[in-house]
Amino acid sequence: MTSTEPDLRTGQTRNLALATLAFAVSFWAWNVIGPLGVRYAEQLDLSPSQKSLLVAMPVLVGSLGRILSGTLTDRLGGRVMFTVLLLISAPFVLLVAFAGDQGSYAMLLVFGFFLGIAGTTFAVGIPFVNAWFDKPRRGFATGLFGAGMGGTALSSFFTPRMVEWFGYGLTHVLIAAALVAVAVLSWLGMRDSPAWQPNRDPVVPKLAGALRLPITWQLSFLYAVTFGGFVAFSTYLPTYLKDVYDFDLAAAGTRTAGFAVAAVAARPLGGVLSDKLGPKLVTIVSLLGTAVMAGVVALQPQPEIPAGAAFILLAVFLGLGTGSVFAWVAQLAPAERVGSVTGVVGAAGGLGGYFPPLVMGATYNAQDHSYTTGLVLLMVVALLACAFTQWLIRPARRART
């Protein structure tokens, strides 16, 4: 390291840890409706389509909002953006609880929509962490940060139990308080990387510049399949397990948490393997594995071990893909546009998680307790994405070389 290069080692670990914590807590809040979907369905007598729309609603803003949050991170820095987004999200956790107490499906949809703000922190953390690490370690760093999506596992496991322990209203108060506490910790403990420089360019032209990059669209599609698949299962799996295997709320939440933990553990591995083997190969393995395991799950293997193993392997393959795709972003995105590209790709991933629950609800076969149609569609999409990765991302790969 020469005297003109910034020292990235001082504060590197602390800022990565704080960013991962903020990401995990915000994702817990973002996913607070999904683990209670069965409760809402019984309380409000919802149809499968109504239930899937409610579960998917926070994903919409959490997806599209990433475009703006990623672009603003280039301008304001991760410390400011993490703090602001965590604080803004807290009131909507309380408003979701209010809507549930009132038994209002309409209010749950509206407040769930705005709760999606909590899901935009992903587009803040990637450029924030990216700036703290040299290129050879960015796959590792962004993969480790991405493990914060384990907040969905925490939500799936603890939220139903906290409702049993503390009551419905107090559970939401505690989650909102955690958001505020981590916001304060982020403001006091985080620092933007000395290698980071604010990009003062106007937001719209900067975003347009990111959209003109072919790699933005290519990786958006891949992330919509990998991360979108993870989000869809993390939010809808409690409902799926209730409908197919007749698990109660706590049992379904425990198994959904196991799914999320497996995906979270695989994400850093996907980043590390991408640093060593290249993100293209890791992405192809992820997509092929996803297609195979979606087919196995569609056969409705028996609980516990056959079904559990199938879902865990599906989660691992999706997790590998989420890590490898963003290792690709870190390698290929221009330094001054990492936030903008991250925002667009992250939005695509979130949108990829918005539509599958709607499809699952619309194609559910109540007579056979089957989601086969939706899972077959996942197989087809994963295979198409695999072919796309192999044959159509060569221009970006050559450009990097």
ZIQUI-V868372 format. One record per pair of residues at least 4 apart in sequence whose ideal C-beta (glycine too) atoms are under 8 Angstrom apart, sorted by the first residue. I is the first residue (numbers start at 0). GAP is how many residues later the second one is. D is the distance in Angstrom with one decimal. If there is no record, write none. Layout:
I/GAP/D  I/GAP/D
This chain:
0/4/5.1  0/6/7.0  5/187/7.4  5/188/3.8  5/189/4.7  6/187/6.8  7/4/5.6  7/124/5.8  7/125/6.6  7/126/6.7  7/185/6.5  7/186/7.1  7/187/6.2  10/4/5.5  10/121/7.7  10/180/5.7  11/4/6.4  11/120/5.2  11/121/7.0  12/4/6.2  13/4/6.3  13/175/6.7  14/4/6.1  14/113/7.4  14/114/7.6  14/117/5.6  14/175/5.8  14/176/6.3  14/178/7.5  15/4/6.3  15/113/5.8  15/116/6.5  15/125/6.2  15/128/6.6  15/129/6.4  16/4/6.4  17/4/6.3  17/167/6.8  17/168/6.0  17/171/5.3  17/172/5.2  18/4/6.2  18/59/6.7  18/63/7.0  18/106/4.7  18/109/5.6  18/110/5.6  18/126/5.7  18/129/7.5  18/171/7.2  19/4/6.3  19/105/7.6  19/124/6.7  19/125/5.2  19/127/6.4  19/128/4.4  20/4/6.4  20/127/7.2  20/161/6.2  20/164/7.6  21/4/6.2  21/60/4.8  21/64/6.3  21/99/6.3  21/103/7.3  21/126/7.5  21/160/5.4  21/161/7.9  21/164/5.2  22/4/6.2  22/98/5.5  22/99/6.5  22/102/5.1  22/122/6.5  22/123/8.0  22/125/3.1  22/126/7.1  22/128/6.9  23/4/6.6  23/124/4.1  23/125/7.6  23/126/5.8  23/127/3.9  23/130/6.8  24/4/6.8  24/61/7.2  24/126/6.2  24/153/5.5  24/154/6.1  24/157/4.7  25/4/6.2  25/59/6.8  25/60/6.1  25/63/6.3  25/92/4.5  25/93/7.2  25/95/4.3  25/125/6.8  25/153/7.0  25/156/8.0  26/4/6.2  26/91/7.2  26/92/6.9  26/94/7.6  26/95/8.0  26/121/6.4  26/122/5.5  26/123/7.6  26/124/3.0  26/125/5.4  26/128/7.4  27/4/6.9  27/123/4.0  27/124/7.3  27/126/5.0  27/127/4.5  27/131/7.8  27/147/6.5  27/150/7.4  28/60/5.5  28/61/7.8  28/64/5.3  28/86/6.9  28/89/4.3  28/122/7.8  28/126/7.8  28/146/5.6  28/147/7.7  28/149/8.0  28/150/5.8  29/28/5.7  29/32/5.5  29/59/7.8  29/85/6.7  29/86/6.8  29/88/4.1  29/89/4.0  29/121/7.4  29/122/7.7  30/4/7.1  30/27/7.5  30/120/6.9  30/121/4.5  30/124/4.2  30/125/7.1  30/203/6.3  30/204/6.2  31/4/7.2  31/61/6.3  31/64/6.7  31/83/7.2  31/123/5.8  31/127/5.9  31/140/7.1  31/143/6.1  32/4/6.5  32/7/7.5  32/21/6.5  32/22/6.1  32/24/7.4  32/25/6.1  32/63/6.5  32/75/7.4  32/79/5.4  32/82/7.2  32/202/7.8  33/21/5.1  33/118/7.8  33/121/7.2  33/122/7.2  33/200/6.8  33/201/3.8  33/202/7.1  33/204/6.4  33/222/8.0  34/120/5.7  34/121/4.9  34/124/4.4  34/125/5.3  34/203/5.6  34/214/7.6  34/218/4.9  34/221/7.0  35/4/6.0  35/64/7.7  35/123/6.5  35/124/6.8  35/127/7.0  35/213/7.5  36/4/6.2  36/14/5.9  36/17/6.6  36/18/4.7  36/198/7.8  36/199/7.8  36/201/5.8  36/202/5.2  37/4/6.5  37/200/5.9  37/201/6.3  37/204/5.1  37/211/5.1  37/214/6.8  38/4/5.9  38/121/7.9  38/124/7.6  38/210/6.1  39/4/5.7  39/6/6.6  39/11/7.2  39/14/6.2  39/60/6.8  39/65/8.0  39/68/6.8  40/4/7.7  40/5/4.4  40/9/7.9  40/10/4.5  40/198/7.4  42/57/7.6  42/60/6.5  43/6/7.9  43/59/6.3  43/61/5.2  45/4/4.0  45/5/4.5  45/8/6.9  45/59/7.0  46/4/6.9  47/4/6.3  47/195/7.8  47/313/4.4  47/314/7.8  47/316/4.9  47/318/7.3  48/4/6.4  48/309/7.5  48/312/4.7  48/313/5.9  49/4/6.5  49/55/6.9  50/4/6.5  50/188/6.2  50/310/6.4  51/4/6.0  51/184/6.7  51/187/7.3  51/305/4.4  51/306/5.3  51/308/6.1  51/309/2.9  51/310/7.5  52/4/6.4  52/56/7.2  52/304/7.9  52/305/6.4  52/308/7.3  53/51/7.2  53/54/6.0  53/55/6.4  53/58/6.5  54/180/5.0  54/181/5.8  54/184/6.7  54/302/5.4  55/4/7.1  55/179/6.7  55/180/7.8  55/297/7.8  55/298/5.2  55/299/7.6  55/301/4.3  55/302/5.8  56/52/5.5  56/55/4.1  56/56/5.2  56/59/7.3  57/4/5.7  57/54/5.0  57/55/7.0  57/57/4.6  57/58/4.2  57/60/7.6  57/61/6.5  58/4/5.9  58/57/6.5  58/60/6.9  58/172/6.1  58/176/6.7  58/291/5.7  58/292/7.7  58/294/5.1  58/295/4.2  58/298/7.9  59/4/6.5  59/53/6.5  59/56/5.8  59/290/7.9  59/291/7.7  59/294/5.3  60/4/5.0  60/52/5.7  60/53/6.5  60/54/7.6  60/55/2.8  60/56/6.0  60/58/7.2  60/59/7.5  61/4/7.2  61/54/3.8  61/55/7.3  61/56/6.8  61/57/2.3  61/58/5.9  61/288/5.2  62/53/7.4  62/56/7.2  62/283/7.6  62/284/4.9  62/285/7.6  62/286/7.3  62/287/2.6  62/288/4.4  62/290/7.3  62/291/5.9  63/283/5.5  63/286/7.5  63/287/7.3  64/4/5.8  64/51/6.4  64/52/6.0  64/54/7.3  64/55/4.0  64/282/7.7  65/4/5.7  65/53/7.6  65/54/5.0  65/56/6.3  65/57/3.8  65/276/7.7  65/277/4.9  65/278/7.8  65/280/3.9  65/281/4.4  65/284/6.2  66/4/6.6  66/56/7.5  66/140/6.8  66/276/4.3  66/277/5.7  66/280/4.9  67/4/6.1  67/52/7.6  67/135/7.9  67/275/6.9  68/4/6.3  68/12/6.2  68/16/6.6  68/51/4.1  68/52/7.2  68/54/4.7  68/55/5.5  68/274/6.3  69/4/7.3  69/53/3.5  69/54/7.1  69/56/7.6  69/57/6.8  69/269/4.5  69/270/5.9  69/271/7.7  69/272/4.6  69/273/2.3  69/274/7.3  69/276/6.4  70/4/7.1  70/132/5.2  70/135/6.2  70/136/5.5  70/268/6.1  70/269/5.1  70/272/5.5  71/4/5.4  71/9/6.0  71/131/7.4  71/267/7.8  72/4/6.8  72/5/5.7  72/8/5.0  72/50/6.8  72/51/4.9  72/54/5.2  72/55/6.6  72/266/4.3  72/269/7.9  72/270/7.8  73/53/6.6  73/124/7.3  73/125/4.2  73/132/6.9  73/262/7.3  73/263/7.4  73/264/7.4  73/265/3.6  73/266/6.1  74/123/5.7  74/124/5.8  74/125/6.5  74/128/7.3  75/4/4.5  75/5/5.8  75/122/7.1  76/4/6.9  76/51/7.4  76/115/4.2  76/119/6.6  76/121/6.6  77/4/5.7  77/46/5.3  77/47/6.7  77/49/6.9  77/50/2.8  77/51/7.9  77/112/6.8  77/114/6.1  78/4/6.6  78/49/7.8  78/107/6.6  78/108/6.9  78/111/4.2  78/112/6.5  78/113/5.5  79/4/6.2  80/4/6.0  80/40/7.8  80/43/4.4  80/47/7.9  81/4/6.2  81/39/6.3  81/42/5.6  81/43/7.5  81/46/7.5  81/101/7.4  81/104/4.5  81/108/6.6  82/4/6.5  82/100/5.0  82/101/8.0  82/103/5.0  82/104/4.5  82/107/8.0  83/4/6.2  84/4/6.3  84/32/6.3  84/33/7.1  84/35/6.0  84/36/5.3  84/39/6.7  85/4/7.1  85/32/7.8  85/35/7.4  85/93/4.9  85/94/7.2  85/96/5.8  85/97/3.7  85/100/6.7  86/92/7.3  86/93/6.6  86/96/4.8  87/4/7.8  87/29/5.5  88/4/6.7  88/26/6.9  88/28/5.2  88/29/3.9  88/90/5.5  89/4/7.2  89/86/4.3  89/87/7.8  89/89/4.2  89/90/5.3  89/93/7.8  90/4/6.2  90/85/7.3  91/4/6.4  91/19/5.6  91/22/4.8  91/23/4.4  91/25/6.8  91/26/7.6  92/4/7.0  92/22/6.7  92/25/8.0  92/79/5.3  92/82/5.2  92/83/4.3  92/86/6.9  93/4/6.5  93/78/5.9  93/79/6.8  93/82/5.3  94/4/6.4  94/12/7.8  94/16/4.2  94/19/7.7  95/4/6.5  95/12/6.7  95/15/4.8  95/16/6.1  95/19/5.9  95/76/6.6  96/4/6.4  96/71/6.6  96/72/5.4  96/74/7.7  96/75/3.5  96/76/7.5  97/4/6.4  97/9/7.5  97/13/7.6  98/5/5.2  98/8/3.6  98/9/4.4  98/11/7.7  98/12/5.2  99/8/6.5  99/68/6.5  100/67/7.2  100/68/6.6  101/5/6.3  103/4/6.4  104/4/6.5  105/4/6.5  106/4/5.9  107/4/5.6  108/4/6.4  109/4/7.1  110/4/6.2  111/4/7.5  115/4/7.5  117/61/7.5  118/231/6.3  119/4/7.2  120/4/6.2  121/4/6.7  121/24/7.9  121/27/7.6  121/224/5.1  122/4/7.8  122/216/7.1  122/219/5.1  122/220/4.4  122/223/4.4  122/224/7.5  123/4/6.0  124/4/5.7  124/20/5.2  124/23/7.1  125/4/5.9  125/16/5.8  125/19/7.1  125/200/6.3  125/203/7.1  125/204/7.8  125/212/7.1  125/213/7.8  125/216/4.3  125/220/7.2  126/4/6.4  126/69/8.0  126/211/4.5  126/212/4.0  126/215/5.6  127/4/7.3  127/64/7.1  127/65/7.6  127/68/7.9  128/4/6.8  128/12/5.1  128/13/5.8  128/16/4.6  129/8/5.7  129/11/7.3  129/12/6.4  129/200/5.6  129/208/5.4  130/61/7.1  130/62/3.7  130/64/5.3  130/65/4.0  130/207/7.8  131/9/6.9  131/61/4.5  131/63/7.6  132/4/4.6  132/5/5.1  132/7/7.7  132/8/4.2  133/4/7.3  134/195/7.4  134/196/7.2  135/139/6.6  136/4/5.7  136/138/7.3  137/4/5.8  137/137/7.9  137/189/7.0  137/192/3.9  137/193/7.4  138/4/6.0  138/132/4.0  138/133/6.4  138/135/4.5  138/136/4.0  138/140/7.4  138/184/7.4  138/188/3.5  138/191/6.4  138/192/7.7  139/4/6.3  139/128/6.9  139/131/5.4  139/132/5.2  139/135/6.1  140/4/6.4  140/130/7.6  141/4/6.1  141/129/5.8  141/181/7.7  141/184/5.0  141/185/6.5  141/187/7.8  141/188/5.5  142/4/7.2  142/124/5.3  142/125/3.8  142/126/7.2  142/127/6.0  142/128/2.3  142/129/6.3  142/131/7.9  142/180/4.2  142/183/7.4  142/184/6.8  143/124/4.7  143/127/7.2  145/118/7.9  145/121/4.4  145/122/7.0  145/125/7.3  145/176/6.1  145/177/6.1  145/180/6.5  146/117/4.9  146/118/7.3  146/120/5.6  146/121/5.5  148/81/7.2  148/111/7.5  148/114/7.4  148/115/5.7  148/118/7.0  148/173/7.6  149/4/6.5  149/110/6.2  149/111/6.3  149/114/3.8  150/4/6.3  151/4/6.2  151/79/7.8  151/82/4.3  151/83/7.8  151/108/4.7  152/4/6.2  152/81/7.8  152/103/7.7  152/104/4.4  152/105/7.7  152/106/7.8  152/107/3.3  152/108/4.7  152/111/6.2  153/4/5.5  153/103/7.4  154/4/5.0  155/4/7.9  155/78/6.9  155/81/7.7  155/82/6.9  155/97/4.8  155/98/7.8  155/100/3.9  155/101/4.2  155/103/8.0  155/104/6.0  156/4/7.0  156/96/5.8  156/97/6.0  156/99/7.8  156/100/3.5  157/4/5.5  158/4/6.7  158/12/6.6  158/16/7.8  158/94/7.0  159/4/6.8  159/89/4.8  159/90/5.1  159/93/4.3  160/4/6.1  160/89/6.2  160/92/7.4  161/4/5.4  161/9/4.2  161/12/6.9  162/4/6.8  162/5/5.2  162/8/5.1  163/86/7.1  165/4/4.2  165/5/5.5  165/8/7.0  166/4/6.7  167/4/7.2  168/4/6.5  169/4/6.3  170/4/6.6  171/4/6.3  172/4/6.3  173/4/6.5  174/4/6.8  175/4/6.7  176/4/6.2  177/4/6.3  178/4/6.3  179/4/6.7  180/4/6.4  181/4/6.1  182/4/6.6  183/4/6.3  184/4/5.5  185/4/5.0  191/4/4.9  198/7/6.6  198/137/5.5  198/140/7.5  200/4/6.3  200/5/4.6  201/4/6.6  202/4/6.1  203/4/6.2  204/4/6.3  205/4/6.8  205/131/7.0  205/134/5.5  206/4/6.4  206/133/5.6  206/136/7.8  206/137/7.7  207/4/6.5  208/4/7.4  208/128/6.3  208/131/7.1  209/6/5.4  209/127/5.1  209/130/3.7  209/131/4.9  209/133/7.6  209/134/5.8  210/5/6.1  210/6/7.8  210/133/6.6  211/4/7.9  212/4/7.8  212/120/7.6  212/121/7.8  212/124/7.4  212/128/6.7  213/4/6.0  213/181/6.5  213/182/6.3  214/4/5.8  214/113/7.9  214/117/4.9  214/118/7.1  214/126/7.6  214/178/7.9  214/181/4.5  214/184/7.9  215/4/6.1  215/117/7.9  215/125/5.2  215/128/5.3  215/129/6.6  216/4/6.8  217/4/7.0  217/170/7.8  217/174/7.2  217/175/5.2  217/178/6.1  218/4/5.9  218/106/5.7  218/109/5.8  218/110/5.8  218/113/7.7  218/122/7.9  218/126/5.1  219/4/6.3  219/124/6.0  219/125/5.0  219/127/7.7  219/128/3.5  219/129/7.8  220/4/7.0  220/127/6.9  220/164/6.7  220/167/6.7  221/4/6.3  221/61/6.2  221/65/7.9  221/99/7.2  221/103/5.0  221/106/8.0  221/163/5.9  221/166/7.4  221/167/6.4  222/4/5.1  222/5/7.3  222/99/7.2  222/102/4.8  222/103/7.5  222/122/5.1  222/123/7.3  222/125/5.5  222/126/4.0  222/129/7.0  223/4/4.6  223/124/4.5  223/125/5.7  223/127/6.3  223/128/3.1  224/4/6.1  224/62/6.8  224/65/7.6  224/96/7.3  224/127/6.1  224/156/5.9  224/157/6.1  224/160/4.5  225/4/6.9  225/57/7.7  225/60/6.1  225/61/7.5  225/64/7.5  225/92/5.6  225/95/3.1  225/96/4.9  225/98/8.0  225/99/5.8  225/123/7.3  225/126/8.0  226/4/6.2  226/91/7.7  226/94/7.7  226/95/4.7  226/98/7.5  226/119/7.9  226/122/3.4  226/123/7.5  226/125/6.4  226/126/6.9  227/4/6.1  227/120/7.8  227/121/5.5  227/122/7.3  227/123/6.9  227/124/1.9  227/125/4.4  227/126/7.8  227/127/7.9  227/128/6.9  228/4/6.4  228/61/6.5  228/89/4.8  228/123/7.0  228/124/7.4  228/127/7.2  228/149/6.7  228/153/7.8  229/4/6.0  229/30/7.8  229/33/5.1  229/85/7.3  229/88/4.7  229/89/6.9  229/92/6.2  229/123/7.1  230/4/6.2  230/118/7.3  230/119/6.5  230/121/7.1  230/122/2.6  230/123/7.9  231/4/5.8  231/120/7.5  231/121/4.6  231/123/8.0  231/124/3.6  231/125/5.7  231/128/7.7  232/4/4.9  232/7/7.9  232/23/7.9  232/26/6.1  232/78/8.0  232/81/7.5  232/82/7.3  232/85/7.6  233/22/6.6  233/25/7.0  233/26/5.2  233/29/7.8  233/119/7.9  234/118/6.9  234/122/6.1  235/4/5.7  235/120/7.2  235/121/4.3  235/124/5.8  236/4/6.0  236/15/7.2  236/18/7.3  236/19/4.3  236/22/6.0  236/74/7.8  237/4/6.4  237/11/7.1  237/14/4.1  237/15/5.9  237/18/5.3  238/4/6.2  238/13/7.9  239/4/5.8  239/120/7.1  239/131/6.2  240/4/5.2  240/6/4.6  240/10/7.6  240/11/4.1  240/14/5.9  240/15/7.2  241/4/6.7  241/5/5.8  241/6/7.6  241/7/7.8  241/10/5.5  242/121/6.7  242/126/5.8  242/128/7.6  243/56/6.3  243/125/5.4  243/126/7.3  243/127/6.8  244/58/5.6  244/62/7.1  246/4/4.0  246/5/4.3  246/8/6.8  247/4/6.8  248/4/6.2  249/4/6.4  250/4/6.7  251/4/6.2  252/4/6.3  253/4/6.8  254/4/6.7  254/53/7.1  254/56/7.3  255/4/6.4  256/4/6.2  257/4/6.5  257/50/7.3  257/53/7.7  257/54/6.7  258/4/6.7  258/52/5.3  258/53/6.9  258/55/7.7  258/56/4.6  259/4/6.0  259/55/7.2  260/4/6.2  261/4/6.4  261/50/4.8  261/53/3.8  261/54/5.3  261/57/6.7  262/4/6.7  262/52/4.1  262/53/6.9  262/55/5.4  262/56/3.7  262/59/7.3  263/55/6.5  264/4/7.1  264/51/7.8  264/54/6.8  265/4/6.1  265/49/7.1  265/50/4.5  265/51/7.6  265/52/7.6  265/53/2.9  265/54/4.9  265/57/7.0  266/4/6.9  266/52/4.6  266/53/7.5  266/55/5.1  266/56/4.2  267/4/6.2  267/55/6.2  268/4/6.1  268/50/7.5  268/51/6.4  268/54/6.5  269/4/6.2  269/12/5.6  269/16/7.0  269/49/6.4  269/50/3.9  269/51/6.5  269/52/6.5  269/53/2.5  269/54/4.5  269/57/7.1  270/4/6.8  270/52/4.1  270/53/7.1  270/55/7.2  270/56/4.9  271/4/6.7  271/51/7.8  272/4/5.3  272/9/4.9  272/47/7.3  272/50/7.8  272/51/7.1  273/4/6.5  273/5/3.9  273/8/5.0  273/49/6.7  273/50/4.6  273/53/3.6  273/54/7.1  274/52/6.6  276/4/5.1  276/5/6.1  277/4/7.2  278/4/5.8  278/45/4.4  278/46/6.9  278/48/4.7  278/49/4.1  278/52/7.0  279/4/6.5  279/48/7.7  279/109/6.3  279/110/8.0  279/113/6.9  279/117/6.6  280/4/6.5  281/4/6.3  281/38/5.9  281/39/7.6  281/41/7.5  281/42/3.8  281/45/7.8  282/4/6.4  282/38/5.8  282/41/4.6  282/42/6.2  282/45/7.4  282/106/5.2  283/4/6.3  283/102/5.7  283/105/5.4  283/106/6.2  284/4/6.1  284/32/7.6  284/35/6.7  285/4/6.2  285/31/5.1  285/32/7.0  285/34/4.3  285/35/3.3  285/38/6.3  286/4/6.5  286/30/7.8  286/34/6.4  286/95/4.9  286/96/7.3  286/98/5.1  286/99/3.9  286/102/6.6  287/4/6.5  287/94/7.6  287/95/7.9  287/98/5.6  288/4/6.1  288/24/7.1  288/25/7.9  288/27/7.5  288/28/3.3  288/31/7.5  289/4/6.1  289/24/6.6  289/27/4.6  289/28/5.8  289/31/7.0  289/88/7.3  289/92/4.4  290/4/6.8  290/87/7.7  290/88/4.7  290/91/4.0  290/92/5.0  290/95/7.1  291/4/6.7  292/4/6.2  292/17/6.0  292/20/5.0  292/21/3.9  292/24/6.1  293/4/6.4  293/20/6.6  293/81/5.0  293/82/7.7  293/84/4.4  293/85/4.6  293/88/6.7  294/4/7.2  294/80/7.3  294/81/7.7  294/84/5.4  295/5/6.7  295/14/4.7  295/17/7.9  295/18/7.9  296/4/7.4  296/10/7.8  296/13/5.1  296/14/6.5  296/17/6.2  296/78/5.8  297/73/7.6  297/74/4.9  297/77/3.9  297/78/6.2  297/81/7.7  299/7/7.6  299/70/7.1  300/5/3.7  300/6/4.6  300/9/5.4  301/4/5.2  301/5/6.2  302/4/4.7  302/5/6.9  303/4/5.2  304/4/6.0  305/4/6.5  306/4/6.4  307/4/6.2  308/4/6.3  309/4/6.4  310/4/6.4  311/4/6.5  312/4/6.6  313/4/6.5  314/4/6.1  315/4/6.5  316/4/6.8  317/4/6.6  318/4/6.6  319/4/6.2  320/4/6.0  321/4/6.8  321/27/7.6  322/4/6.3  323/4/6.6  324/4/6.8  324/20/7.4  325/4/6.5  325/16/7.8  325/19/7.5  326/4/6.5  327/4/5.9  328/4/5.2  328/9/7.4  328/12/6.1  328/13/6.2  328/16/5.9  329/8/7.5  330/69/6.2  331/64/5.9  331/67/7.6  331/68/5.7  332/4/5.8  332/5/4.8  332/8/4.1  332/9/7.3  333/4/7.4  333/7/7.9  336/4/5.4  337/4/5.9  338/4/6.3  339/4/6.7  340/4/6.1  341/4/5.6  342/4/6.2  343/4/6.6  344/4/6.6  345/4/6.4  346/4/6.2  347/4/6.3  348/4/7.0  349/4/6.5  350/4/6.9  351/4/7.5  352/4/7.8  353/4/7.4  354/4/6.1  355/4/6.0  355/18/6.8  355/22/7.2  356/4/6.3  357/4/6.2  358/4/5.9  358/15/5.2  358/18/6.6  359/4/6.3  359/11/5.5  359/14/4.3  362/8/6.9  362/10/4.0  362/11/5.0  363/6/7.5  363/7/5.9  363/10/7.8  364/4/7.2  364/5/4.2  364/6/7.6  364/7/7.1  364/8/7.5  370/4/5.9  371/4/6.1  372/4/6.6  373/4/6.8  374/4/6.7  375/4/6.6  376/4/6.3  377/4/6.2  378/4/6.5  379/4/6.4  380/4/6.3  381/4/6.4  382/4/6.6  383/4/6.3  384/4/6.3  385/4/6.5  386/4/6.1  386/5/7.9  387/4/4.9  387/5/7.1  388/4/5.8  392/4/6.1  393/4/6.1  394/4/6.3  395/4/6.6  396/4/6.6
